[in-house]
Amino acid sequence: MKLVFASHNLHKIEEIKPELSEKIELVSLQKLGYSKEIPENSDTLEGNALEKAKYIYNLYKLNTIADDTGLEVEALDDAPGVYSARYAGNQKDSLANILKLLNELKGVQNRKARFRTVIALIINDKISVFEGIVNGIIINQQRGQSGFGYDPIFQPEGFSKTFAEMSLEEKNLTSHRARAIRKLTEYLNNIPE
């Protein structure tokens, strides 16, 4: 079965591919020749994942998956949430986003946060949604060189390292995206041929 991943992020595709059974062929937007931005107009992660999946599904009439991820900080009423990538502006600058978040948490004792990924899947007009969550805290300063986004300031529960201090293999064992992907792949791998 062909399955289009409605994302321009090739890193995400590489994360998912090894988890899928051989009967699933994951197709990138680049392979389809699609290079435009995909609409994301919802104020929820679920809404954005569904909007992206429906958009590509309707455009190509191919089974599709799409995801959206957000960092939710308890003391900030779950902000930045759906606006995580654009928290400090539309330029999607990770460092600016981190600095803005750290500034807003100055003097705040409650550092609880969670990363949440939602994956929407459309197969033959049937919609399924999968969610992965990892709880942790926002530390006071950046640590680590790996990962992307808020990884240098997010320390998952039960670990002394930030995501940015972990190897990709370590991060993939516990991350929010990995948890959502495991649910997705379990579902896909059990679809009858």
Secondary structure, DSSP 8 states (H G I E B T S, - for coil): -EEEE--S-HHHHHHHGGGS-TT-EEEEHHHHT--S------SSHHHHHHHHHHHHHHHH-S-EEEEEEEEEEGGGTTEEETTGGGTT-TT--HHHHHHHHHHHTTT-S--EEEEEEEEEEEETTEEEEEEEEEEEEE-SS---SSSSTTGGGEEETT-SS-GGGS-HHHHHHH-HHHHHHHHHHHHHHTS--
